[in-house]
Amino acid sequence: MAEEEGPTVELRQRKKLKTSENKESVKEEKISDTPVPERAPKRVYELTHNNKTVSLKTINAVQQMSLYPELIASVLYQATGSNEIIEPVYFYIGIVFGLQGIYVTALFVTSWLMSGTWLAGMLTVAWFIINRVDTTRIEYSIPLRENWALPYFACQIAALTGYLKSNLNTYGERFCYLLMSASTYTFMMMWEYSHYLLFLQAISLFLLDSFSLQQSDKVHEVYKIYIFSLFLGYLLQFENSALLVSPLLSLVVALMLAKCLQLNVKKGTFIAKIMKVINFYLVCTLTVTLNIIMKMFVPHKENGHMLKFLEVKFGLNMTKNFTMNWLLCQESLQAPSQDFFLRLTQSSLLPFYILVLIICFLSMMQVIFRRINGKSLKETITLEDGRIGGRPEIIYHVIHTILLGSLAMVIEGLKYLWTPYVCMLAAFGVCSPELWMTLFKWLRLRTVHPVLLALILSMAVPTIIGLSLWKEFFPRLMTELMELQEFYDPDTVELMTWIKRQAPVAAVFAGSPQLMGAIKLCTGWMVTSLPLYNDDDLLKRNENIYQIYSKRSAEDIYKILTSYKANYLIVEDAICNEVVCEEGDKLTYSKYGRFCHEVKINYSPYVNYFTRVYWNRSYFVYKINTVISFQS
């Protein structure tokens, strides 16, 4: 990641060069900076055995930072000869934005497959773009792993939607299966949390299998794809034990074992209903049991904090653990604000989504109760039937969007997983004649021919929505496109410039993990910690370094920092002012003041341990003195 982000600072400096002599020097710099292909294996080794990022620690940067996208991008950059045409940073940005195009296209195709009309796809794209603040973080956080991974997940869902359709021919089914296999594995390689999202998908498919008996064989083929992707990912991700102890693997194995234990019982009988209940209980029990057994025999440490965080978040556990409480304070992990729902309502997305979801859910429940009562249903559903909840792909999407939505209501950061599918499901519904026909069947409409009215509304409603969106949002979008804006934080840029010009090459910096990640990316200097939450040692480091914002003595902070061989300490004014201790709280009592405040005053004993060497409005940099004698 350091190699990918480094050029961004250089680009700001290159833009200031005006003369032809300077332009020639830039060209020479580009040529000299071009990596030699023969050194590629060495560079990969340096990433997998990296001891130049975190002090006193060798890490596998490819695995711990999920750098597979960057490795693929670097291979493409060299293989296509782009190093002679374009800067690496622009090549990188181009790939990420290209993947966003694939993301939107996959949503377009999914809504088209479900509704049977391209109007649904166009409406999906319109809602996605208008609500882009809540559908993607691409505008302000380009290198995020989710920006690389979610486009492949959207392709997988599009392929799964086509695969589940009842009227799919053999060639179409085979194509969907191959696309689903490739995109599932790629998605798993791009994001360390991908298996959790696939776990939710597997739950949706399990419930679909329970409710829609015709799709049982197809669903179990998807389970095989999960198994294959997990084990291939385990081998190619340096034997990543997190995949072996993931709930996805335990659930899929439990589902396959339960299928082997099932008896052939006539559908609709009382015994068949009892077996369904037993099967559901068996799957749940086996999943938990297998996961416990795997964690007993497979050494693992990765992502354990995620489960602890969820326990605390849902009130199932109380903890004084620093990392857990620190995560709970992060804005992205809070419940969604009212502004989020207001934005979705103003674009008309949320009202239509709720309407479509209610109709599809009630129709699905109607079909399920009929099957439970043993009533025979037609395998091929026609428009006149008015039973949209009987289609297996609809059942899957309804269950999946409810699961994702439930999580998004608790953790705002997960809205970027849910909102794109809100756009897709709402657009599919208003453009689908079957949905309107289902509603008319319930209303027992007789004054107008219901089929004709359903066809008219499936075209008229999206057209009206599209025109209103065009009138209200298109001028705003064009204005935003005309304004060329660049994110620029002068204090941070000044800090990075000072480090590159004044700090020794072998210096080690200490501070908040987010700032340390930025320093490593922009300057290449070594740091004491990183914003990674899959390593227990780094989590402990983060907790110890954060003591600079607590009520600790200068000697205590000095001992902590020197234990990690830090040479410089950076205090962030924003964090120092945000953290507020209530004086009446017994847990906050200390005879020392808050270190981040006291060290700024420059009086003994702080000046004996730390020397201020640089400051601006946001950052204070202190050199950690090397010769200090402690009196016992």
N, C-alpha and C positions, 0 to 999 in steps of 0.2 A: 504493500500500500504506500510505503514511503516513496518508492520509485515512481509510482503513478502520480502522486500528488505534488511531488517536488517541482515540476515544471511550471505550476500555476504562478508561483512567486516570480520566477524568472520572466514569465510572459509580461507581467506588469512593468518590469524594467525594460524589456525590449520594445514595448510600445512607445517609449519616450525617445528612442533613437531616430534621428531625422536625416542625418547626412548620409551620402553614398558610402563614405568610409565606414561609418557605423553599420550600414546594411551589409557591407562585405564581411565585416567582423562577425555579424550574426550568422551569415551563411557558413563561414568557417567554423563557428561554434556548433551549428547544427551538424556539420559533417563530422567534427571531432567527437560529438556526443553520440553519434550513431553506434549502437551496440554491435559488436562483432558476433555473428551467428555461432562461431565456434565456442564462444564463452557462455552460451545459453545453459548447458548442463551445470557449469560452475555457479551461475546465478541462481538456478533452482536449488542447488545444494546450500547456498548461502541463506536462502529463504527457509529451507526446512531445518537448518541448524543455525539459527540466527542468534548471535550473541552480541549484536551491535545495536539492539533496540532497547532492551530493558537491562538495567545494570544488574550484575551478579546473577544473570539468568539466561539460559539458552532456551529458545522457544522454537517450535515449528510454526512459523508465521503462516504458511499455506493452510495448515489445519485450523489453528486457533483463530486466525483472522478471516478464514474462508476466502482465500485469495485465488480460488479456481477461476473466477471470471477474469481476473487480471492476467492470469497465466494464459488463458485462451485468447484474450485480447492482444497480448504481446506476441503470441504465435501468429495470429492473423496479421498483425502489424508488420512483422518481418516477412511472412510468406507472400503477402500481396504487394510488397515493395513500397508500402505507404511511407516508410521512413525517409524517402527521397521527395515526398510530396507534401506531407502534412505533419504538423507537430503531434507528438504522442498524446498530449492532453486533449487536443481537438478530435483525434481519432477515437479516443476513449469516450468522450462525450457523445460523439456521433453514434457509437455502438449502443450506448445506453438509451439515447432518444429513439434510435431505430427499434430497439426492443419495446419501447412504449407504443410505437406504431403497431407492432405485432400484438401487443396487449389489447389495444382498442379493436384491432381487426378480429381477434379471437372472440371478444365480447359481441361484436357485430354478427359473426357467424353463429354464435350460440343462440342469440335472440332470433335470428333468421330461421335456424333449424327448429326452434320451438314453435314459432308462430307461422312459418311458411311464407313470410313476406319480407322483402328487403326494407320496408318502411320501419319495421321494428329495429333493424340494425342501425338505420340512420338516426332514429330517436334515441337509441342507446348511446351512440357516439355523441350526439348533441348534449344529452344529460351529463355524460362523463366529462366533457370539456367544460361545460358551464359550472359544474360542481367540482372542478379539478382541485380546489383547495382541500376537499374531503375525499377525493378518489385516489390521489397520488401525491407523493412528496418529491417528485422529480424536479420541480422548479427550484427548490432551495437545498436539496440534499441529493446530489447526483450519485455519489458512490455507494449509497445504501445497498445492502445485500438484497433487500426486497425489490429494489428497482431492477435488479438482474433476474430475480427468481420468479416474481409474480407473472410476468408475461408467459413463462413456460407453464405455470399453473393454469392460466387462462386457456392456453392451448389444450392442456390436458382435460379441462372441463368441457371445452368445445367438442373434443374427440369422444369423451364419455357420454355427452348428450346425444351425439349421433349414434354411438354404439348401443345405447339403451332403447332407441326407437324401435317399435315393433315392426314397422314396414320397411326396414333397411334390407337392401339386397346383399348378396354374399360378398361382392367386391367392395362395396361401401363399408360393410362390417369389418372386413380385413384391413382396409385402410385406416379406419378409426382405431382399431386395435393396435396397429403398429405405431400410429401417431401418439396414442395414449401411452404406450410403453416407453417410447423415446422421451416424451415430455415429462413423464413421471420421474424417470431416472435423472434427467437433467435438472429438474426442479429440486430434487433431493441433493444434488451436488452443489447447487448454487447458494443454498441457505441452510444454516445450521438448525433452524427451527422448522424446517419444511415438514419433518415427519409428524410434528404436532398438528399441522394443518391437514395432512393426509389422514391422521387419526380421526379427525372430525368427519372427513369425507367417508372413511371406512364405516363409521357409526351410521351415517346417512344411508350407505349402501346396505348395511345390515338390516336397518329398519325397512328399507325398500324391499329387500328379499323377504322379510317377514310379511309384508303387506301385498306384494305383487308376485305371486307364485310363478308366473310365466317367465320372469327374468332371472331365476335362480342360477342357471348355468352361466349366464353372462356375468353376473355379480361375482361368482367364484373365479371366473377368469381374471377379473380385476384384482382379486385377492392374490392371485399368482404373480401378477405384475408387481404388487407391493413387495412380496417376498423376494422376487428377483432383484428389484431395485435396492432393497435394504441390504442384501448380502453383497451385491456388487459395489454398492456405496461403501460398505464396511471395509472391503478389500482395498478399494482405490482411495479411501480417505484415511490412510495410514492406520487401518484397523480401529476405526472410530467406535469405541464401545458404547457411545450414546445411542447408536442405531440398534444395537443388540438389546439394550434395556429399555428401548422406547415402547410406549404403550401401543403403538401401531403394530409392532411385531407380535406382541402378546395377544392382541385382539384378533389378528388375522389367523394365527396358529389356533387359537381357541375356536374360531368360526369353522376352520377346516376339520378340527377334531370333532366338533359338534355335528357336522354334516356326516361324518363317518359313523356316528352313533345313532343317527336318525333311523327310524323304522318306516317302512312303506305302509302308510295308513291312508285309507280312503279320505279324500278331502271333504271337508264339511261335516264329518262325523264328530261326535262328542269327544272321542279319543284323540282325534286330530287336533282339536282345540286344546286339550290338555297337553298334548305333546308340544304345541307351540309355546305354551307357558313354560314348560319344563326346559325346552330348548333355549328360550330367552334367559332363564335363570342359569342354565348350564354355561352359556357363553359368558355371562357377566362373572360368574364364579371362576371359570377357567382363566379368564383374562387377568383377573387380580392375582390368582395363584401363580400363573406362569410368570407374571411380571416380578413378583416377589422372589421366585426361584431364580430367575435370571439375574436379579440384582445381588443375590447371595453368592452366586458362582462367577459372575463377570465383574472384574474390577472396574469401577466407574466413579467418576467425580463430576462429569460434565452435566450441566443443566440441572443439577440437583436443587440449586437455589430457586429455579423457576417454580417447582412444586411447592417449596416452602413459601414463596411469595404469594402463590395463589391461595394457599391455606390461610395466610394472614389477611389477604385481600378480601376473602369471603367470610372472614370472622371465625374460621375453624380453629385458629390457633393464635396465641399472643406471643410476642417475642420482643426482646430488647436488642436483638442482633442489629448491628449498625447497618449492614448492607441491606437487610430487609426494610428497615425503616427509611433508609435513604432512597430506595427504589419507590417506596410508597409516596415519597414527596415529589417524584418526577411528574411533570405536567402530563406527559403522554400516557402515564399509567393511572391517571385520575378518571373519574366518570365523565362522559361527554358533557359539554356545557350546553346551555340553552341556545347559544348562537349556532351550534351545529344543526340542531333541529330546525331553527328558524331559516337557515340558508337552504336546507333541503325543501322546506315548505314553500319558500319564495320562488323556487324554480319549478314548483308543482310536482317535484319528484316524489316526495314523501306521501302526499295524499293518494296519488295513483298507485304507489307501491302497496300501501295499506289495503286499498280496495282490491287489487289483484291478489295479494296474499290471502285475504279473508275468503274470497271466492274460491281460490284454488285449495285452500286448507279445508274449507267446509265440504267441497266436492270430494276431496280425498278421503275425509272421514266418512262421508256417505258411502263411498265405494268400499271402504274397509269394513264397515258394519254389514254391508250386504254380503261380503265374502265370509265374514265371521258367521253369519246366519246360514251359510251354505247355499246362497243363491248363485246360480250360474250367470256369468257375465260374458258378453261377446269379447273375443280376443281383439278384433279390429273395431275401434271406436270411430263412429262417423260424426259429422257435424250435427245431424239431426238428433243424435243421442243426448247432446248437452251434458256430457260427463267428462269435463276436462281433467278432473282429479283421478281418472282411471289410467292416464298415460304414465308409464313408469318414469320417463325423464322428468315429468312434472312433479311426481311424488319426490324424486330425489332432490330436485332444486328447492322445493318447499321446505323439506327437512333441513337441507344444508343451509339455506338462508336464515332459518330460525336459529340454528346453532351458532352461526357466525354473528347474527344480530344480538343474541343473548350475551355473547362475550363483548361485543362492541358497546353494549349498554353499561358495561362495568369498567372497561379499559378503553379510553379514547383512542389510543394508538392503534387499536385493532379495527378502527373504522375504515382504514385503508384496505382492509381485506373484505369488508362487508359492503361498503357503498358502491363499488363497481358492479356488484351483482344485484344491488338494489336497482341501479340503472337498467341492467339487462332484464330483470324480472318484470319491472314496471312497464318497460317498452314492449316486451313480449305480450303482456296481458292486454294492454289497450289495443294492440294490433291483431289480436287473435279472435277470429269469429267464434271459436269454441267457447271462449270465456264469456262472451256476451250471450251466446246461446244457452250456456249453463245458467246464467242469471235469469234469462227469460223463462226457462223451464221452471225455475223456482217461483217466479212471479205469475206463472200460468198466463202469459200474454196471449191474447186472442184477437185483439183489434187489428193488428198488423201481422203479416206472416213473419214469425220469429226468425227464420233462416235469412230472409231478405233483409230484415232490420239488423241482424247480427253482422252481415256482410257490409252493410252501409256504415254502421258504427265503427267497425274495425278499420275503416279507411277514413271516416270523417273525424273521429276523435284524435288520432295521431296527427292528422293534418292541422286541426285547430291548435293542438298543443305546439306543433312545430312552428306555426305562424306566430303564435304568442311569444314563444321563446326567441324567435328571430327578431321580433319587434322590440322586445325588452332587453335582450342580452347581446345581440349582434353588434350594435354600435359600441357597447362597452368593451367587447372583445377586440374590436378593431382598434379602439383607442389604446388598449393595453399592448397590442402588438406593435403599434407605431412608436410607443415609448420604449426606447432601448435603455434598460436599467441594468446596473451592475451592483452586486452586493459589495460594499466596501466598508470595512471597519478600520479606521485609521489607527486606533490604539493597538489593535492586534497586529496590523502590518508593521507599525513602528517597532513593536516588541520583536517580531520575527527578524526584521532588518538588523536590530541591535544584536541579536543572538548570532546571526551569520557574520557580522562584522567584528564584534568585540569578544565573544566567548571563545575560549580555547576549543580546539577540535575534540579533545578528549573529555570535555566537560559533561557532567551529568546533571540534568535538571529535575527538580521535584515540584509538585503542585497538584492541582485537581486532575483526575484522569482524563477529562475531556480536553483540557488545555494541553496536557502532555501528548495526547494523540495528535493534536494540531501541530505542536512543535516538531514531533517526529516526522510528520508528513511534509511540513513546509521547509524545515531546515535540515533534517537528517541527524540532528544531535541526539545523543542517548538520553533516556528518561528513566525515572524510577518506577513508573506504573503506566498502565494503558486502560482505556474504557472497555475492558473485556470482562464478561461475567461467566465465563466457562472455565476459569482457572482459580482454584482455591487460594493459591499463593498470591496471585494478583489481586484478588478480592481482599485478602488480609493486608496487602500493601496499601491498597486504596484507603482502607479503614485507618491504618496507622498514619498515612500522609495527611488525611483529613483532620488529624489532631491539631494542625496549625490553625484551625478555626475554632478550637475549643479552649477551655480554661486550663492551660498547662504551662508549666514553667519553661523558661528558655532552655534550661539544661535538659529537660525531658525531650523537647522538640529537637534539640541538637543531637541527642543520642539516637533518636529515631532516624533522622536524616543521614547521619554518618554511618549508620548500620547498613544503609543502602548505597554507600559511597557517593552521595549527592554532593555536588559542588556549588549549586545555585538553587535558591528557593524562590518561587514566584507566588506572591499573595495576590488574589483577585479581589478587588474592592467589592464587586457585585455579590460574591458569595459571602464575604465578611459582613456585609450589611444585611443580607437576606436572613442569615442564621440568627434567630433571636432567642435568647434564654430568659425565661421568666424567673426573676430573682426570688420569688416565693417558693419555687420548686426546690425541694431538698436535693434532688439529683443534680442540680446545676450549681450547688454551693462549692466554692473553691477559694482558697486564699490568693489565687492568682487571677489576674484579669485575662480577658481573651487574648491569646497570643497575637492574632492577626491585627488587633488594635494596638497592643502594647509595643510591638516591634517597630511600629511607625514613629514612635515618640523619640527613639534614639537615646535611651538612657540605660545605665547599667542595671542588670547584667546583660541585657539584650545586645548592646553594642560589643560586648566581649565575644559573643558567639557569631553575630551576623553583622555584615557591613553592607549598607545599601549602595548599589552600584548603578541602578537605573530605575526610573519611575515615570509614569504618565498618569492620565486620569483614571485608568482602569487597572493597571498592573504595577506592582512593586517588586523589584528583583533584588535579592540579597545574596551576597557571596558568603558561603559558609566558611568561617575561619578554620584554618587547619591546625593551629597550635593552641590548644586549650588544656589547662591542667585542672582536674577536678579534685576537690578536697572532700574526703570522706568524713 
